[in-house]
Amino acid sequence: MDVFEAIRNRRSIRQYKPDPIDNKTVEKVLEAAHWAPSWGNQQCWRFVIVRDPGIKSEIADTLNKITVDNELVENAAASSIRQAPALIVFCAEKTKAGYGVDGTPQNDKGEYWYMFDIALAMQNLSLAAHALGLGTVIVGGFNIGKVEKILGVPAGCTVVTMTPLGVPDQKGQVSPRKQLSEVIIKNKFS
Ligand SMILES: Cc1cc2nc3c(=O)[nH]c(=O)nc-3n(C[C@H](O)[C@H](O)[C@H](O)COP(=O)(O)O)c2cc1C
């Protein structure tokens, strides 16, 4: 699939078929995630593959209400996590992105650069999954501390985000974008 086509037609998928996905396919999309660029090529990401329905359900219980179109609503991704055969949780080693090999910050606002690297990996995974006919939805509205406990995330590492991965049971709804001209600034903010 052409990269522009994948970018334009990927949609967040919140309903999944129970159809299984084999390990090879999961590995293929994780390989795409792993080829993302990262700060100093430090590859701070760690991908947890959760297939156990009990653990998926515990994680789904940590999802918060989220704001959609200015309204506080149940996080639809909770049922997606229960339905999909796999959940990929993106964790990060905290003091890699934004830091030098000697541990010194390399940017005046460097504390959270791992979010950037994880986002790049997540976007690669989402596009690769879409190209294979699979669905994803990036999940941010959840309790990080609870998920870290459930997964036994070690000190120095944090959970950042996650996505269910599975065969879509819906055609993704198009969320319209602002006019491009609204988000482009020429030379300077005035
Ligand atoms: C950082 C981030 C966090 C998100 N968190 C959630 C979430 O908790 N639950 C959910 O249903 N969708 C979540 N989404 C998906 C967005 O709602 C979705 O990407 C957006 O509405 C655009 O739709 P599209 O992905 O179909 O283009 C999140 C997306 C991003 C990038």
The ligand as a Gaussian input file, in Angstrom:
#p B3LYP/6-31G(d) Opt

LIG

0 1
 C       -2.453000      10.539000      22.071000
 C       -3.793000       9.982000      21.688000
 C       -4.631000       9.472000      22.677000
 C       -5.869000       8.923000      22.325000
 N       -6.654000       8.355000      23.300000
 C       -7.815000       7.781000      22.952000
 C       -8.594000       7.106000      23.942000
 O       -8.249000       7.050000      25.113000
 N       -9.755000       6.518000      23.533000
 C      -10.185000       6.553000      22.232000
 O      -11.242000       5.986000      21.944000
 N       -9.438000       7.166000      21.266000
 C       -8.287000       7.772000      21.592000
 N       -7.512000       8.366000      20.625000
 C       -7.946000       8.331000      19.204000
 C       -8.428000       9.712000      18.707000
 O       -9.695000       9.971000      19.252000
 C       -8.471000       9.680000      17.174000
 O       -7.175000       9.448000      16.674000
 C       -8.988000      11.000000      16.569000
 O      -10.341000      11.193000      16.922000
 C       -8.871000      11.033000      15.041000
 O       -9.550000       9.939000      14.459000
 P       -8.808000       8.918000      13.470000
 O       -7.711000       8.244000      14.286000
 O       -9.849000       7.924000      13.052000
 O       -8.258000       9.698000      12.332000
 C       -6.292000       8.929000      20.951000
 C       -5.422000       9.446000      19.978000
 C       -4.190000       9.951000      20.323000
 C       -3.278000      10.456000      19.234000

